[in-house]
Protein backbone atom coordinates (compact mmCIF):
# COMPACT_ATOMS: atom_id res chain seq x y z
CA UNK A 1 0.00 0.00 0.00
CA UNK A 2 1.40 3.39 -0.92
CA UNK A 3 1.60 6.17 1.62
CA UNK A 4 -0.45 9.20 0.77
CA UNK A 5 1.31 12.58 1.09
CA UNK A 6 -1.06 13.65 3.90
CA UNK A 7 -0.08 10.54 5.91
CA UNK A 8 3.53 11.69 5.83
CA UNK A 9 2.91 15.37 6.54
CA UNK A 10 0.20 14.69 9.16
CA UNK A 11 1.18 11.41 10.88
CA UNK A 12 -1.29 9.86 13.33
CA UNK A 13 -3.84 12.56 12.59
CA UNK A 14 -6.64 10.14 13.53
CA UNK A 15 -5.19 9.77 17.05
CA UNK A 16 -5.65 13.45 17.89
CA UNK A 17 -8.50 15.98 17.90
CA UNK A 18 -9.11 18.36 15.00
CA UNK A 19 -7.28 21.66 15.20
CA UNK A 20 -3.73 20.35 15.31
CA UNK A 21 -1.59 21.47 12.40
CA UNK A 22 1.06 19.52 10.55
CA UNK A 23 4.01 20.86 12.56
CA UNK A 24 2.40 19.81 15.86
CA UNK A 25 1.42 16.39 14.52
CA UNK A 26 4.97 15.82 13.24
CA UNK A 27 6.40 16.94 16.61
CA UNK A 28 4.18 14.44 18.42
CA UNK A 29 5.13 11.69 15.99
CA UNK A 30 8.85 12.42 16.36
CA UNK A 31 8.50 12.22 20.16
CA UNK A 32 6.73 8.85 19.94
CA UNK A 33 3.38 10.25 21.07
CA UNK A 34 0.71 8.33 19.16
CA UNK A 35 -2.50 9.27 21.02
CA UNK A 36 -4.01 11.53 23.66
CA UNK A 37 -3.46 8.74 26.20
CA UNK A 38 0.32 9.00 25.65
CA UNK A 39 0.31 12.62 26.84
CA UNK A 40 0.00 11.66 30.54
CA UNK A 41 3.71 10.72 30.48
CA UNK A 42 4.69 14.27 29.48
CA UNK A 43 4.74 17.61 31.25
CA UNK A 44 3.22 20.53 29.39
CA UNK A 45 6.61 22.29 29.54
CA UNK A 46 8.33 19.31 27.89
CA UNK A 47 5.76 19.31 25.09
CA UNK A 48 6.17 23.06 24.61
CA UNK A 49 9.89 22.51 23.92
CA UNK A 50 9.18 20.22 20.95
CA UNK A 51 9.92 21.88 17.62
CA UNK A 52 6.57 22.59 15.96
CA UNK A 53 4.50 22.65 19.14
CA UNK A 54 2.90 26.05 19.68
CA UNK A 55 0.44 27.55 22.16
CA UNK A 56 -2.60 26.69 20.03
CA UNK A 57 -1.62 23.03 19.76
CA UNK A 58 -0.90 22.84 23.48
CA UNK A 59 -4.35 24.25 24.21
CA UNK A 60 -6.03 21.71 21.92
CA UNK A 61 -4.09 18.87 23.54
CA UNK A 62 -4.77 20.12 27.10
CA UNK A 63 -8.50 20.34 26.40
CA UNK A 64 -8.61 16.87 24.84
CA UNK A 65 -6.60 15.35 27.68
CA UNK A 66 -8.83 16.92 30.34
CA UNK A 67 -11.95 15.79 28.46
CA UNK A 68 -10.64 12.22 28.63
CA UNK A 69 -10.14 12.53 32.39
CA UNK A 70 -6.36 12.80 32.19
CA UNK A 71 -3.78 15.48 32.84
CA UNK A 72 -0.20 16.24 31.94
CA UNK A 73 2.47 14.80 34.23
CA UNK A 74 3.50 17.11 37.05
CA UNK A 75 7.10 17.47 38.17
C-alpha positions in Angstrom: 0.0 0.0 0.0 1.4 3.4 -0.9 1.6 6.2 1.6 -0.5 9.2 0.8 1.3 12.6 1.1 -1.1 13.7 3.9 -0.1 10.5 5.9 3.5 11.7 5.8 2.9 15.4 6.5 0.2 14.7 9.2 1.2 11.4 10.9 -1.3 9.9 13.3 -3.8 12.6 12.6 -6.6 10.1 13.5 -5.2 9.8 17.0 -5.7 13.5 17.9 -8.5 16.0 17.9 -9.1 18.4 15.0 -7.3 21.7 15.2 -3.7 20.4 15.3 -1.6 21.5 12.4 1.1 19.5 10.5 4.0 20.9 12.6 2.4 19.8 15.9 1.4 16.4 14.5 5.0 15.8 13.2 6.4 16.9 16.6 4.2 14.4 18.4 5.1 11.7 16.0 8.9 12.4 16.4 8.5 12.2 20.2 6.7 8.9 19.9 3.4 10.2 21.1 0.7 8.3 19.2 -2.5 9.3 21.0 -4.0 11.5 23.7 -3.5 8.7 26.2 0.3 9.0 25.7 0.3 12.6 26.8 0.0 11.7 30.5 3.7 10.7 30.5 4.7 14.3 29.5 4.7 17.6 31.3 3.2 20.5 29.4 6.6 22.3 29.5 8.3 19.3 27.9 5.8 19.3 25.1 6.2 23.1 24.6 9.9 22.5 23.9 9.2 20.2 20.9 9.9 21.9 17.6 6.6 22.6 16.0 4.5 22.6 19.1 2.9 26.0 19.7 0.4 27.6 22.2 -2.6 26.7 20.0 -1.6 23.0 19.8 -0.9 22.8 23.5 -4.4 24.2 24.2 -6.0 21.7 21.9 -4.1 18.9 23.5 -4.8 20.1 27.1 -8.5 20.3 26.4 -8.6 16.9 24.8 -6.6 15.4 27.7 -8.8 16.9 30.3 -11.9 15.8 28.5 -10.6 12.2 28.6 -10.1 12.5 32.4 -6.4 12.8 32.2 -3.8 15.5 32.8 -0.2 16.2 31.9 2.5 14.8 34.2 3.5 17.1 37.1 7.1 17.5 38.2 
